[in-house]
């Protein structure tokens, strides 16, 4: 139930029974996957400042000033009136271009990528998602661990073991546990 914290809290606090909304957020709008010219982009305008920035990028300043959409509670209540304004402008943008522009102005967003597209985007952003380990015939490309604990660079020296490569050492270690 903790994964549905918004819906569960609304139910326990006020008896609100949630209904299906697909990928939309029940109390924020826009906060869902929306179509662009080439693919869906998740846009998470979680507050009024982010919504105003989104409207600025899309050339919809007049929509941000409209009292029906000026604050989140009203945007959420009037989401079906607001949606056509957004969809019309989003259709003019390639998702990668809009992703870059929205990130510049602090609007959380991201394209819905295939694994390949995600790896390529991470590389384009300088995140280095791949790492090569091993040498020669044992060289293999793997996913680099994205977690860092210091400013030092994590080093990868060994490739994954071959089947049975450490079996003898493991058996010896296990025998020692019986002693």
WONORMO-V966539 format. One record per residue. RES is the residue in one small letter. SS is DSSP state (2 for helix, 1 for strand, 0 for the rest). PHI is phi in whole degrees, 0 to 359 (NA if undefined). PSI is psi in radians with two decimals (* if undefined). Layout:
# WONORMO-V966539
res: (RES:RES)
ss: (SS:SS)
phi: (PHI:PHI)
psi: (PSI:PSI)
This chain:
# WONORMO-V966539
res: (x:x:x:x:x:x:x:x:x:x:x:x:x:x:x:x:x:x:x:x:x:x:x:x:x:x:x:x:x:x:x:x:x:x:x:x:x:x:x:x:x:x:x:x:x:x:x:x:x:x:x:x:x:x:x:x:x:x:x:x:x:x:x:x:x:x:x:x:x:x:x:x:x:x:x:x:x:x:x:x:x:x:x:x:x:x:x:x:x:x:x:x:x:x:x:x:x:x:x:x:x:x:x:x:x:x:x:x:x:x:x:x:x:x:x:x:x:x:x:x:x:x:x:x:x:x:x:x:x:x:x:x:x:x:x:x:x:x:x:x:x:x:x:x:x:x:x:x:x:x:x:x:x:x:x:x:x:x:x:x:x:x:x:x:x:x:x:x:x:x:x:x:x:x:x:x:x:x:x)
ss: (0:2:2:2:2:2:2:2:2:2:2:2:2:2:0:0:0:0:0:0:0:0:0:0:0:0:0:0:0:0:1:1:1:1:1:0:0:0:0:1:1:1:1:1:0:0:0:2:2:2:2:2:2:2:2:2:2:2:0:0:2:2:2:2:2:0:0:0:0:0:0:2:2:2:2:2:2:0:2:2:2:2:2:2:2:2:2:2:2:2:0:0:0:0:2:2:2:2:2:2:2:2:2:2:0:0:0:1:1:1:1:0:0:0:2:2:2:2:2:2:2:2:2:2:0:0:0:0:0:1:1:1:1:0:0:2:2:2:0:1:1:1:1:0:0:0:0:0:0:0:0:0:0:0:0:0:0:0:0:0:0:0:0:0:0:0:2:2:2:2:2:2:2:2:2:2:2:0:0)
phi: (NA:294:288:247:304:295:291:293:296:297:290:291:276:226:72:284:271:292:233:294:226:63:266:284:268:290:235:221:209:280:205:188:282:231:283:248:302:242:188:287:231:280:242:237:280:276:208:294:297:294:296:298:294:302:298:298:296:277:74:244:304:296:288:297:274:293:302:291:233:295:238:303:302:286:299:294:296:252:304:286:280:282:310:300:299:293:299:299:283:298:296:273:251:283:301:296:293:292:305:295:295:292:295:300:257:82:261:299:194:189:289:273:254:286:302:299:297:295:295:297:295:300:295:298:276:80:273:47:285:248:218:257:236:80:221:55:293:264:286:213:270:229:278:286:295:280:274:237:244:202:280:288:275:291:254:245:256:249:282:301:292:283:301:81:302:248:302:297:297:292:298:298:296:296:299:293:288:285:289)
psi: (-0.44:-0.40:-0.28:0.74:-0.73:-0.82:-0.71:-0.72:-0.72:-0.65:-0.85:-0.59:-0.61:0.07:0.28:2.08:2.07:2.72:2.88:2.31:0.23:-2.22:0.07:2.69:2.38:-0.41:0.23:2.46:2.35:2.32:1.23:3.09:2.23:2.53:2.43:-2.94:-0.64:-0.38:3.00:2.59:2.24:2.16:2.21:1.25:1.53:-0.06:3.05:-0.64:-0.77:-0.66:-0.74:-0.70:-0.73:-0.83:-0.64:-0.79:-0.67:-0.08:0.56:0.69:-0.65:-0.51:-0.70:-0.51:-0.21:2.19:-0.41:-0.34:0.05:-0.61:2.74:-0.77:-0.69:-0.65:-0.73:-0.77:-0.61:0.49:-0.65:-0.38:-0.59:-0.65:-0.82:-0.62:-0.81:-0.82:-0.67:-0.78:-0.63:-0.57:-0.28:-0.17:2.46:2.45:-0.71:-0.70:-0.75:-0.67:-0.83:-0.82:-0.73:-0.65:-0.60:-0.57:0.21:0.41:1.97:2.30:2.91:2.48:2.67:1.91:2.71:2.96:-0.79:-0.79:-0.67:-0.74:-0.77:-0.71:-0.76:-0.70:-0.74:-0.58:0.00:0.36:-0.13:1.23:-0.21:2.69:2.47:2.24:2.78:-3.12:2.72:-2.25:-0.31:0.12:2.34:2.49:2.32:3.06:2.21:2.42:2.13:-0.15:2.28:2.53:-0.08:3.13:-0.18:2.68:2.27:2.32:2.42:1.99:-0.65:2.50:2.94:2.56:2.67:2.87:2.12:0.05:-0.63:0.29:-0.77:-0.79:-0.69:-0.73:-0.75:-0.74:-0.76:-0.66:-0.66:-0.40:-0.44:-0.33:*)
